[in-house]
Amino acid sequence: ELKKFFDQTFKSMEWILPNKRYLAGGDIMYGRKQVGEDTLKTIVAAVDTSSSISKPQIKLFIKEVMGLVKKFDADKTIVIYCSDDIDNIDIVKKAGDPDFTKIASTGGNRRGFIPPFQWVEKNKINPSVFVYLTDTGGEMPDPSRYGIRKYAKKTFWFICSPMIYNQPTFG
């Protein structure tokens, strides 16, 4: 499913606005451009490290994401480990490997899934794809806050639980 999401996200088309230089002459031509390899720059992978998700699950998820990152030749991957708050950040450069020693957890999930989205907004990152591994056992962020609207359709909730506790409101 994650591979299908990456394929769909990066093979889609976007409408582009007309060039302003030609508007005075009456030539208004809207266009379309492919959203693809030229725009694939940053992938954010947030990982719920609360006590309900095991380290083997986290490692398997990160390996899966990194396999797709290498296939799609992304410039940078930011792995955000989050439980009560941001526990650790791993920034993986192009063709690099993640540092599994950075997997950290403070245990609970009192702030829900909001901290990674706040971190992305604070650091002025516009992710090409935002993937969140979780069991949905926490508060979902409001899609109208933290700059989420810019990439809401490029968000993938990877739910690793047979039961959904809180339905994601976007993505």
Disulfide bonds with the S-S distance in Angstrom:
none
